Structures are given as C-alpha cells and as structure tokens.
Amino acid sequence: MLTKTRLKEQIDSLPEQFSIDELVEKLILIEKIEYGNMQSEKGEIITDLEIDKEIDKWFE
C-alpha cells in the first residue's frame, strides 16, 4: 500500500511540470513494486521451476 510519505516523495521527484498521466503511471508502478516486495516478505513466491512448468502448460 502506498503511504502519504511515499506519495510526497514521488511528487517531489517529478519535474516542475508534469501530466496527471505521468503521475498516475509512476504511482501505479511504485504500488506494484511495493506489493511485490510485501508478497516476497510473506513468502508468497513462485520458484523458477514452478514458473517453467506453468509456461510449458501454455504450449501444450
């Protein structure tokens, strides 16, 4: 989840002029990265072997 502090950091890192689309894209990316980090910390991961097996199923 995105915090106010993180939001402020991202806004401060943008150039003086920017579009709303640029801000939204950046915030979505940051949120996805933070969500992925949280999943990793909880052990909610998929091994390389599991991914390879899933990909192989796609091509059957």
N, C-alpha and C positions, 0 to 999 in steps of 0.2 A: 504494500500500500504506500502511496505517495504521502509524504508529510509536508506540512507548510514550510518547514525549513528547506527541504529538498526542492520544493516548488520555487521558493525565493532564490535559491542558488541557481536554478536553471534559468529563471528570468534574468538574473544578473549576468549570466554568461552570454546572453543573446546580444546582438549588436543594437545600437540605439534605435534603429528602425527594423521592424520585422513584421511578417504577416502572422495572422492568427493560425493559419495552416502550419507554419513553421513551428510555432509554439506547441500546437497540439501534437504534431508528429514527434517532436522531441520528448514531450511528456509521456506519450504512449510508449516510446522506446524505453525510457527510464523505468516506467512502471513494469514493463515486461521483463527487463533485466532484474529488477528488484524481486519480482515474483519468482523468477528462475532461481535466484540466489536463495530465497526462502525455501523453495522446494528442495534444493540441494542440501541445505542445512538440516531439513527434516528427513533426509534420506529418501526422498521421493524422486529417485533417479532411475534411468533405464541404462543397462550396461550396453556396451558396444555389441556384444553377442546377441542380446535381445533385439536391438535395432536391426542388425543384419538379418535375423530371422524374419522380422516383420517386412523388411524390404523384399526379401526372397518371396514372400507370400504374394506380394503385389504382381510379381512377374510370372506367377504360375498360371 
